[in-house]
Amino acid sequence: MRPSQNHDPAGGSPYVHQPAWAQAPCDSLQYELFFADRFLSVRALAFPSCQFVSAWMFDGGAADLCASYEPLVNTHPGRPGLYAHNQNLSFELGAGGGRIRISSLGHGDFDVVLEETISSVWRVPLGDLVVHQPLLKATVSHGGESCTGTGYAKRYTFEKDTQHTYWRFITGPAGEGPEASWLWTAEAAFDLAKYDYFKLALANGTVLTAEQPGSWHRDRKAHGRVNGVAHRVEIEDLGRIERLVNGPGTNLKLSLAFCRMTLKAGEVEYRSYALNEIACGSHS
């Protein structure tokens, strides 16, 4: 696996590999993988009061693969990367990518091989580091079949518990083929700190960012002005999964949908698919 291209406006240490799991009080990891009109999503959360992992897919309809409060256990302490598992999920992620395994009681086993291409790093309002990885290369094997696609990953950790949070998030491919780009955009609040962005990763590794203030969300739409060009995203749900994460001091609702997406960049229009994630609640 070749090293991913790194972007770090925060000026910190360059990204090398996923850090070990739950080394900070709050940890979040997600992988959103697209295979034409099929989709696979993996999510892991760690708070002081509880851990929660889940996976779901869309293949003609939304299907729940697993949801568990069983904590992930680090399997190789001291080894660089993220190596952790429970009964449903296993992560083996080192420099350049790695593997995720999903064990679903109702749908069998899934084996996912990942290759990182871009790692975009910056800091959120609380000063913690967040890593975004668009244009992942992904191969999933299940039931004797394999397919290849593209995807996106996000990892962030908080040293300070935010208590209350809210966000809207959209991500997905823009265009098709080797020159396709990748969109990810969010509007969020961490306690009372407002946060928003609108990003495009190009196939050559360039990451474009909307001017500030220059991005916002409105229900099933998102807007951003990138290099002086107005970009507008519209999504339409195809299938949705909802999660309630509960623990002492934690009450977080996650709503996740696989969607049709239309991205308009000036006079150019792209049609593809996207993940839409909406969350609100509290955690500690």
Buried (B, 14 or more C-beta within 10 A) or exposed (E): BEBBBBBBEEEEEEBBBBBBBBEBBBBBBBBBBBBEEBBBBBBBBBBBBBBBBBBBBBBEEBBBBBBBEBBBEBBEEEEEBBBBBBEBBBBBBBBBBBBBBBBBEEBEEBBBBBBBBBBBBBBBBBEBBBBBBBBBBBBBBBEEEEBEBBBBBBBBBBEEBBEBBEBBBBBBBBBEEEEBBBBBBBBBBBBEEEBBBBBBBBBEBEBBBBEEEBBBBEEBEBBBBBEEBEBBBBBEEBBBBEBEBBBEBBEBEBBBBBBBBBBBBEEEEBEBBBBBBBBBBBBB
